[in-house]
Amino acid sequence: MKKPDFKWIAVLLVICIAMLAAAYGIFQYADRNINRGLDIAGGIYILLEAVDIEEGREDEALEQAVTIIQHRIDELGVVEPVIQRQGDRRIRVELPGYEDERTAREVIGRTAMLSFMGPDEEEVLTGEHLEDARAQRNPRDGQPLVNLEFDAEGAQLFEEATARYLNEVIFIYLDDEVLSAPVVQEVIDGGQAQIHGIESMDEASELATMLRSGALPVDLEEQEFRMVGPTLGERTEDIGIWAAGIGFLAVILFLVIYYRAVGVLAGVSLLFYLALVLGVLTGLNATLTLPGIAGFILSIGMAVDANVIIFERVKEELRDKKTMLASLESGYNNALSTILDANVTTLIAAIVLFALATGPVRGFAVTLFLGIVCSLITSLLITRLLLRLAFRSRLMRSGNSLGVKLS
């Protein structure tokens, strides 16, 4: 009986250690950088419903409202917000990691219809001509204000209005609320105006944000509001991680008991697989949600399934009195079509889910899809490489390495 080849044993150990070290590094990187969804990071959930939509403009109005809300939320700096239509008249908004309830409701739900009206209630200018709005402090007294800049037509209208109402009041309305009522002291011809009487810079910034993003084309009524605390979200993430960890350990235990030395190498490959999925999710800037973790756990089962099919085919080849190397190659080649058939059907299901579903279900579909692709890579390429190295090192000499007893 030939002795173990320590040169190939060293190569196998180096590769396994490198894979484990890479997996550890990827886990650390993903923990720091992966985006967490509302159910994990905590945050705000708002469901809005459009009312009084002009007949025939439902789709156009809802899409425009989604775009405007997206622009407003981008100004808040929320990481990976979710703003999506839900049905024909509803919009779902998720703000992970955001906890300012008042600001969220104000910025998202306000229609932001800006108008300037003379003392005779004659409308002289609207936000339609607004090009920019910026919050700043008054250089004279340090009070917050919003500086408005109009387009060419708006500048002309504003100049005519200030000339007409010189020494009179021009009211500045946001929706039905009077924001400011300045007395016109001179004709303003630069296409600029200022909104005074704002209590804080935060309020001025919110107002400028709403004005820059434009007015909502429809009135939106709040149907549901929910806050998920960060503590609850963190606990949810911990539960998901524990579930994935326990499931993974149970799978490794099964592989080692049933397939012995080969099961150990498959366990190393599976651990690298877990890191690969998380690394890809982080690199794609995807958002991890609780359904996503469920898809992740399910994909572990799919990865093990591929290994089991391969190992069983190898055992069949060994029982047919083939050599270990021939059994390995034949087992992989014969199992390939079965593995592809099983995984491709699940990939199709994941694609359909992603295309037709919304919200958390999409997160499940993305994680499941990536998990299956990565499992194919690890089971068909990486595990195969490790088994070949184990054969070359003479650590796998007979069917005993796979738990096969030959008569």
N, C-alpha and C positions, 0 to 999 in steps of 0.2 A: 504494500500500500504506500503510495507516494505521500511524502510529508507536506504540510502546508507551505505554500509559497509566500514567504513573509514580505517580499517586494509588493505583490499584489494585495496582500492584507493591508500594508501601509497605505497603498493607493485608495483602497476601499474606505479605510478609517479617515483619511484626509478628506475625501469627498463627503462622507457622512457628517464629519465635524463641521466642514464648511457649510453644508446645507442647514445644519442645526443653528450655526452662528448667524447665517443669513436670515433664517426664520425668526430668530430672536430679535435681530435688528429691525426687520420689517414690522414685527408686532409692536415694538417700541415706537417706531415712526408712525404707524397707523393710529396708535392710541393717542398720540399728540396731534395728529393732523387730519384725521378723517372727520368729515362733516356728520354731525349727529342730528337726526330728525327731531320733530317736536316731542314724540313720545319718549325720547331718550334724554335730550338736552333740556327739556322743559320749554316753556314759551307760551305763546298765545294762539288760539284757534278762533277764527271768526267765520261764520257762515252768513252771507249776505244774499238778499233776494231783490231783484229789480222789480219796480212797480211803475205803472203808467207808461209802459214802453209803447212808442208809436207803432201801430200795426204795420208789419212788413219790414221793420228795422230791428227786429229782435236780435238776430245774429250779429249784425253790424254794431249795434249799441253795446251788447255784452262784450264783444271782442275789444272794442274801444275802451270800455270801462276796465277790463283786465289790464290792458296796456298802460293806462293812466295810473292805476293802483300800483302796478309794477314799478313805474318811474318814481312814484312817491315813496315806496318802501325802500327802493335803492338809495334814496337820499338819507334814510334812517341808518343805513349801514348794517342791516340785518344779513347775516350769513345764510346763504341758501334758503331764501324764503320760497314758499309754494303759493302761487296764485293761479288758480285754475277754475274754469267753468265746471259747474256740476249740474247737469240737466240743462233745461232750456232757459231758466231764469235765475239761476243761482251762481254765486262765485264763492269758492272756498279759499280762505287765506290762512296760511300757517307761518308763524314767525318763531322759529326755533331760537332759544336763548334770549328772547326779548321779553321784558317784564313790565314795561311802562304801558299800563292799560289805557290811561287817558290819551296819551299821544297816539297810540295805535288806532284807537277808535276815531280820534279827530282827523288824523291824516288819511285814513282809509275811507271813511264814510262820508266826509263832507263833500258837497257837490262843487264848492269853490267857484260860484258864479260871481265874478267881479263886475261892478258897474259904478259909474259916476253919474250923479243926478243933481240937477240944479235945484234951487229953492222952490221952483215952480213944479217940481217933480217931473221935470223933463229929462229923459235919459240922454246924456251927451256922449258917453263913451262906455265901452264894455271891455271885458278881458279878452275879447277876440283879437284885439290889436296889441295885446301885451307880448313883448319879445323877451323880457327878462325881469326877474324879481330877486333882489338880494337883501339879506338882513345885514344891518350895520348899526353903528352907534352915531347919534347926532354929534358932530364935532363941537357944537356949541355947548350942549349941556350933558352929553354922554348918555342920553336916553335912547333906548332901542327904537329902530324904525325899519321900514321896508322901502327900499328904493326901487321904483318902477321905471321901466324903459319901454316906450311904445314904438311900433313900426312907423313908417312915413305917414300913412293915412291916419293912424292914431295920434301922431304928433300934431298933424294939422287940425284934427278935431279938438284936441285938448287945448291948443292955442286959441281956437275960436271960442271955446267954452270959457276959458279964463278971461278973454276979452269981454264976452257977453255978461259974465257975472262978476265983474271987477268990484271989489269991496263987498261981495256977497258970499254966502256959504255954498260950497259944493260938497255934497254928501258922498262918501265912499262906502259902498255896500259890499259885503261878502254874503252871498245868499240873501237873506232878509235882515241881516244884522248890520247896523251902522258901525263901521270900524273907525271912521274918522270924519270930522266935519270942519275942515279948515276954511278960513276966510281967505278969499283970493285977494292978495295984496298987490299983485302985478301980473302982467300977461306973461305966460310961460311958453317959450317957443322952442325949447330944446328937446321936446318929446319925453320929458321925465317928470315924475311926480313922486311924492313921498307919503307913506301912511304913518301917522304918528299915533300916540296914545296907546302904545303897546307896553304891557307890563314888564316883560322880560325878554332877553335875547333868545331863550328857548322858544317862546311863543312867536317871536319874529321869524325865527328860522323855520318853524312849522308852517307859518302863513306863506312865507316865500316858497317853500317846497310845494305847497298845494297850488299856488298861482303859477309856478313854472311848469308843473306837470299838466296844467289845463283843467278845465271843468269836466266833471263826470257827465256823460251824456244822458244818464238816467238817475232817478232817485233809488237809493239802495237802503232797504230796511234790514236791520240786524235780526236774524232768525235764531242764531245761537252764538254764545260767547263762552269760551272755556279757557282757563289758565291751567297749565301743567307746571307744578313747581319743580325746580331743579333737583330737589332732594328725591322726589318721587321718580323723576326721570333717571337719576343716577341709580336708584334701587332697581328700576326696570332693566337698565343696562347690565347691572351686576347679575341679576337673575338670568338674563340671556347668556351672559358669558359663562356662568356656572353650568347652565344647561348644555351649552356647546362643549365645555370642558369635560363634563361627566360623560356625555355621549361619545366624545372622542376617546376617552380612556377605556370605556366599555368596548368600543370597537377594536382598539389596540390589544386589549386583553383577549378578546375572541381570536384575533389573528395569531397571537403568540401561542395560545393554547392549541389551536387547531392546525396551524401551519408551521409552528416552531421557528427555526432560524429565519426562514423566509418571511414569516410574520413580523419579525423584528425589523427587517429591511423595509418591508411595506409600511411599518409604522413611521419610520424616518421619512419616507416619501410622502406619507399622508400629512405629517406635521409641516413639511415644506409646502404641501398643497394648501393648507389653511393659510399660511403666510402669503402665498402667492395670490390667493383670492383677495385677502385684505389689502395687499399692496396694489393690486389692479384697481380695486374700488377707490382707494385713496388717490391713486394717480389720475383716475378719471374724474376726480372731484365729485364722486357720487355721495349721496346722503344715506347714512345707515339708519334704518328704522327697525322697530321691533319685528314687523313682518319680514324685513330684510334678514334679520338674524334667523328667523324661522326658515327662510330659504337657504341660508348658509348651512344650518344644521341638516336640512334635508339633502343638500348636495354632498355632505359627508357620507351619508348612506349610499348615494349614487357612486361616489368614489370607491367605497369599499366593495360595492357590488361588482365593479369592473375587475378589481383585484381577485375577488372570489371566483369569478368566471375564468380568469386566466389560470389561477392556481389549480382549479379543478381540471381544466384541460391538460395542464402539465402532468398532473397525477395520472390521468388516463393514459397519457403517452408513456409514462414510466411503467405502468402496469402491462403495457404492451411490449415490455422488455427493451425499450429504447434507452440509449445512453442519456445521462443528465443533460448534456448540451443539446442533443437532438430533441429531447423532450421539452426543454425550455423554448427553443425556436419554434417547434411545431405547435406547442401549446399557445404561444402568443399569436402565431399566424392563424390558427384555427379559431381562436376566440375573438379575433378582430371584428368579423362581420356581426357577431352576436352583440358585442359591446356597442358598435356603431349603431345598429338598429335600435337598441334600447335607449341610447342617449340621444340620438337624433329625434326620436319621437318626443322626448321630454323637452328638447330644445325648441321644437315647433310649438309645443304648448306654452313655453315661456315667452316666445315671440308673440304669440296670439294674445297672451295676458297683457304684455307690455303695450301692444297696439290698441287694445280695446278698453283696458282698465284705466283707472286714474288713482292718484294718491298712493297710499301705502301698498296697494296691490302691485303697482308698478315697481316699487322697491323690492318686493318679493320676487317679481319676475326677473329683474336685473341681477339680483344676487344669485338666483337659481341658474340663470343663463351662464354667468361668469364661472360659477362653481362647477358646472358640468364641463365647460371648455377646459378649465384648469385641471379637472380630474382626469380628463382624457390625456392631457399632456403628461401628468405625473405617472399615471398607471401604465401608459403605453411606451413612454420614453424613459422617464427617470427610474421607475422601479425596474424596468427591464435592464437598464445600465447597471444598477446595483447588483442584480442577480447574476449578470454576466461576470462582473468583477468577483463576486463571491465564488463563482465556479472556477475562474482562473486562479484564485487564491487557494483552491482546493478545500475551502470551508464547506462547500456543498459537494459531497462526494457520492451520495446515494439518495435513494428515495426517503431515507430517514429525515433528511433536511426539510421535507414537506410533510412528514408524518405518514409516509406510505410504507407499508410492510409488504415486502415482496417475498413470495414463496420460493 
